[in-house]
Amino acid sequence: MNIYVGNLDYKVNENDLEGIFEEYGTVESAKIITDKYSGRSKGFGFVIMEDQEEASQAIKDLNGKMLEDREIVVNEAKPKKETYNR
């Protein structure tokens, strides 16, 4: 399951994110989205967990929890919308 994690403090890195979710099961990957020009975190990321039950439990337990003085938003990621450039 692809999990969206938002409202992240800019100090949080991919290892931090992976560590938090590993408490619930196997993490396939953890990615913090960064600005392509500055390289700075955009304050959100994605975690992929293979097991649906583990991922669902992580979402339930972590949504609204405090991480580095910020209340994080955790839910199932929505598919990326197609954008059309004209």
N, C-alpha and C positions, 0 to 999 in steps of 0.2 A: 504494500500500500504506500502511496506517495502522500506524505504528510507535510502540510504547510505550517511553518512556525513564524509568527510575526511579532512585531513590537520588540525585537531583540535590541539589546544594548550594543553599541558599536564595538565594545570590547570583546564580545562573545565571538569565539572562533569555531571552526568546524570541529575541532577536537572536543571542545566544551559541549557542543550540540550532540555529538555522537555519544559522549559519555553519559549525558542525561538520559538519552533514549535507550542506551544499552542496559539500563536497569530494568527495562521491560522486555528485552529480548534481543535477538540478533539484528544489528543495523547493517544494511547493505551499503548505504552511503549517506553522507551528511554534507550538504552544500550551502554555504552562505552566499547570497547574491551580492555582487559588488558592482560599483560604478565602473564602467569600462575606461573612463578617463582618469579618475582619481585613485581607483583601486579600493576606495573606502566602502565599507559595508553599507548596504541600503536598508538594513534593519530587519531583513527577513531571510528565510532560507527554507530548505526542503530536506526532509529525512525520508529515506526509503527503508521500509521494514517488510520482510517477506511474509511473515506470519500475520494474518488478518486479526486474529484475537489479541496478539501482543500489541499490535499497532493501535487497535481500538481502545485497549486499556491505557496505553500511553496517552492517547488523545484525551480520554476521559479524565485521567489523573493530572495531566500537565496543563490543560487549558485553564488560564486564569492564575496560574502559579507565579510567584515572584522569582525572577532570575536577574541578578545584578541590578536590583532596585527597580525593575520594570515588570509589569504584569504581562506575561506572554500570551499570545493567541495561538492556539494549536487546533487544527482541524484537518480533515481530509482535503487534499489539494484538488482543485477543480482542473479539468483539462484546459490547456492553454487555448485561448481563442485565436482563430485565424484573423490576421489583419491583412488588409489589402492596401497596397500603396499604389496610388494613381499618379 
